[in-house]
Amino acid sequence: MSKLISCQFNIDTACVELVFDDGSRISIDCTAVENEVADNRFQRSELDYLIYNDPLVYADLVLNGDPEAYLKVVTEYNPLGS
């Protein structure tokens, strides 16, 4: 199994890029992910937060997790007065 060397957001390509010690790379198109899993601006905002502040967690969520389920939990809408 390859060891992860770096994980960062490339603002020029709008991709989170992972580089491994064996030379392999993974590039996650963040715009495509948002278009597929985010239903509203709050979910897009949550994904943007992860992209800029913790790209490794974002990459793990996209590659190994369930981003749709995650977004439903963290962006649950509770109207005032309920």
C-alpha positions, -999 to +999 in steps of 0.1 A: +000+000+000+013+034-009+019+061+016+003+095+011+029+122+007+007+153+001-030+163-001-039+198-011-065+219-029-053+233-062-073+265-068-062+267-105-078+233-113-105+233-085-092+198-076-080+182-044-049+165-054-033+135-035+002+124-042+016+090-031+052+078-025+050+054-055+044+084-078+007+078-083-018+106-080-055+111-075-072+143-085-107+149-072-128+174-093-145+194-066-169+211-089-181+177-102-185+164-067-206+195-056-228+191-087-235+155-079-240+155-041-249+190-029-286+200-031-283+235-018-260+263-009-256+251+027-243+218+015-220+235-010-207+257+018-199+227+040-180+211+011-161+243+005-151+245+041-136+211+040-118+217+007-101+248+020-096+238+057-091+201+057-086+187+021-076+153+036-109+148+053-127+160+021-107+134+000-114+106+025-151+115+025-153+115-013-132+083-018-143+062+012-173+078+028-209+087+019-208+125+011-246+126+006-253+111+041-227+134+057-242+165+041-277+156+052-265+153+088-243+184+090-266+207+071-299+196+087-324+225+085-343+232+117-366+262+114-368+287+142-396+281+167-398+243+162 
